[in-house]
């Protein structure tokens, strides 16, 4: 995800550059973030999930991490758009 915050992955972690004045980046092991994501997903109502998915598609379609959402919604994937 590009922008503020900027989010990227490495082999074992997800990194967040918050873009604030303190310039403190945060790294979270992928396994921990995966556990949080599935718990958060379970908490969300279908309406909140749909809104979140639509926002992600609108904001991050140039990101390869958004391909699964585009496929789920039967939209052209980024690789087919280029």
FIDOTI-594024 format. One line per 8 residues: number of its first residue (from 0); their letters; for each residue x, y, z of N, C-alpha, C, O. Coordinates in steps of 0.05 Angstrom, whole numbers, plus 5000, padded with zeros to 4 digits. Layout:
N
NUM) A) X/Y/Z/X/Y/Z/X/Y/Z/X/Y/Z ~ ...
***
This chain:
82
0) XXXXXXXX) 5017/4977/5000/5000/5000/5000/5018/5025/5000/5037/5027/5016 ~ 5012/5043/4982/5028/5067/4980/5014/5090/4992/4989/5091/4994 ~ 5029/5109/5002/5017/5132/5014/5024/5134/5044/5045/5122/5052 ~ 5008/5147/5059/5013/5148/5088/4990/5133/5102/4967/5143/5100 ~ 4994/5112/5115/5020/5098/5118/5028/5082/5093/5011/5075/5077 ~ 5054/5077/5090/5064/5061/5069/5069/5033/5080/5081/5030/5101 ~ 5058/5012/5067/5060/4985/5078/5073/4967/5057/5066/4968/5033 ~ 5092/4951/5066/5105/4932/5047/5113/4907/5063/5113/4907/5088
8) XXXXXXXX) 5119/4886/5048/5127/4861/5061/5155/4853/5054/5166/4860/5033 ~ 5167/4838/5072/5192/4824/5067/5187/4794/5072/5164/4786/5074 ~ 5208/4778/5073/5203/4750/5076/5187/4742/5101/5170/4725/5099 ~ 5193/4755/5123/5180/4747/5148/5163/4767/5162/5151/4762/5183 ~ 5161/4792/5151/5148/4813/5165/5132/4831/5146/5137/4832/5122 ~ 5114/4846/5159/5100/4867/5145/5110/4893/5158/5111/4895/5183 ~ 5117/4913/5142/5129/4937/5152/5110/4960/5146/5098/4962/5125 ~ 5108/4978/5166/5091/5002/5164/5109/5027/5168/5121/5030/5189
16) XXXXXXXX) 5110/5044/5148/5123/5070/5151/5100/5090/5155/5084/5095/5137 ~ 5097/5100/5179/5074/5116/5186/5074/5143/5174/5052/5156/5172 ~ 5096/5153/5165/5097/5179/5152/5092/5202/5171/5083/5224/5163 ~ 5097/5198/5197/5093/5220/5216/5120/5233/5223/5141/5224/5212 ~ 5120/5252/5240/5144/5268/5246/5165/5251/5260/5189/5257/5257 ~ 5157/5231/5275/5177/5215/5289/5192/5195/5271/5213/5185/5278 ~ 5181/5190/5247/5193/5172/5227/5198/5145/5238/5218/5132/5229 ~ 5182/5135/5256/5185/5108/5267/5171/5088/5250/5146/5090/5246
24) XXXXXXXX) 5186/5070/5238/5174/5048/5223/5168/5025/5242/5182/5022/5262 ~ 5148/5009/5236/5140/4987/5252/5141/4962/5235/5133/4962/5212 ~ 5152/4940/5246/5153/4914/5232/5138/4894/5249/5143/4892/5273 ~ 5120/4879/5237/5104/4859/5251/5108/4832/5236/5105/4832/5212 ~ 5114/4811/5251/5117/4785/5237/5092/4778/5222/5070/4783/5232 ~ 5095/4767/5198/5072/4760/5181/5052/4742/5196/5028/4746/5193 ~ 5062/4723/5211/5044/4704/5225/5026/4719/5245/5002/4713/5247 ~ 5037/4739/5259/5021/4755/5278/5001/4771/5263/4977/4772/5272
32) XXXXXXXX) 5009/4785/5242/4990/4801/5227/4968/4784/5214/4945/4792/5213 ~ 4975/4761/5204/4955/4743/5193/4934/4735/5213/4910/4735/5207 ~ 4943/4729/5238/4924/4723/5259/4905/4746/5265/4881/4742/5269 ~ 4917/4770/5266/4900/4794/5271/4880/4798/5248/4856/4804/5253 ~ 4889/4795/5224/4871/4799/5201/4847/4781/5201/4825/4789/5197 ~ 4852/4755/5207/4829/4737/5207/4810/4742/5230/4786/4739/5228 ~ 4821/4751/5253/4803/4758/5276/4787/4783/5269/4764/4784/5275 ~ 4800/4803/5257/4786/4828/5249/4765/4822/5229/4743/4833/5230
40) XXXXXXXX) 4771/4805/5209/4752/4797/5189/4727/4784/5202/4705/4790/5193 ~ 4731/4768/5221/4709/4755/5235/4691/4775/5250/4667/4770/5253 ~ 4703/4796/5260/4688/4817/5274/4671/4834/5256/4650/4845/5264 ~ 4679/4837/5231/4665/4855/5213/4639/4844/5203/4636/4820/5198 ~ 4619/4862/5201/4594/4854/5189/4597/4852/5159/4616/4863/5148 ~ 4579/4838/5145/4582/4837/5116/4582/4865/5103/4596/4869/5083 ~ 4567/4883/5114/4566/4910/5102/4593/4925/5106/4602/4938/5087 ~ 4605/4922/5129/4631/4934/5134/4653/4921/5116/4670/4935/5106
48) XXXXXXXX) 4651/4895/5113/4671/4881/5096/4668/4891/5067/4688/4896/5054 ~ 4643/4894/5058/4639/4903/5030/4650/4931/5026/4663/4937/5006 ~ 4645/4949/5045/4655/4976/5043/4685/4977/5043/4698/4991/5028 ~ 4697/4960/5060/4726/4959/5062/4739/4948/5037/4759/4958/5027 ~ 4726/4927/5025/4736/4916/5000/4734/4936/4978/4753/4939/4962 ~ 4712/4951/4976/4709/4971/4955/4729/4993/4958/4740/5002/4938 ~ 4734/5002/4983/4755/5023/4987/4782/5012/4978/4798/5027/4966 ~ 4789/4988/4986/4815/4976/4978/4818/4975/4948/4839/4981/4937
56) XXXXXXXX) 4797/4967/4934/4798/4965/4905/4802/4993/4893/4817/4997/4874 ~ 4787/5013/4904/4789/5040/4893/4817/5052/4898/4828/5066/4881 ~ 4828/5047/4922/4853/5060/4929/4878/5044/4921/4899/5056/4917 ~ 4876/5018/4919/4901/5002/4916/4901/4983/4893/4916/4963/4894 ~ 4886/4988/4872/4885/4970/4850/4911/4967/4835/4915/4947/4821 ~ 4929/4986/4836/4955/4984/4824/4973/4966/4839/4996/4960/4830 ~ 4965/4957/4863/4981/4940/4880/4974/4911/4874/4950/4904/4874 ~ 4994/4894/4870/4988/4867/4864/4974/4852/4887/4961/4832/4883
64) XXXXXXXX) 4976/4862/4912/4962/4851/4934/4932/4853/4932/4917/4840/4947 ~ 4922/4870/4914/4893/4874/4910/4881/4856/4889/4857/4857/4885 ~ 4897/4839/4877/4888/4822/4855/4865/4803/4864/4846/4800/4850 ~ 4868/4791/4888/4847/4773/4897/4820/4786/4900/4800/4775/4894 ~ 4821/4811/4910/4795/4826/4913/4783/4832/4885/4759/4829/4882 ~ 4800/4839/4866/4789/4844/4840/4777/4819/4828/4756/4820/4815 ~ 4791/4796/4831/4780/4771/4822/4754/4764/4836/4735/4755/4823 ~ 4753/4768/4862/4729/4762/4877/4705/4777/4867/4682/4767/4866
72) XXXXXXXX) 4709/4802/4859/4688/4819/4849/4685/4818/4818/4670/4834/4806 ~ 4698/4798/4806/4697/4794/4777/4704/4819/4761/4692/4825/4741 ~ 4725/4833/4771/4736/4856/4758/4761/4848/4743/4774/4828/4750 ~ 4768/4862/4722/4794/4857/4709/4816/4860/4729/4817/4879/4744 ~ 4835/4842/4728/4858/4844/4746/4878/4864/4734/4877/4871/4710 ~ 4896/4873/4751/4916/4892/4743/4932/4883/4719/4938/4898/4701 ~ 4939/4857/4720/4956/4846/4698/4940/4846/4671/4953/4848/4650 ~ 4914/4844/4672/4898/4845/4647/4893/4873/4639/4886/4878/4615
80) XX) 4895/4892/4657/4891/4920/4650/4914/4933/4636/4911/4952/4621 ~ 4938/4922/4641/4963/4933/4628/4969/4920/4602/4989/4927/4589
***
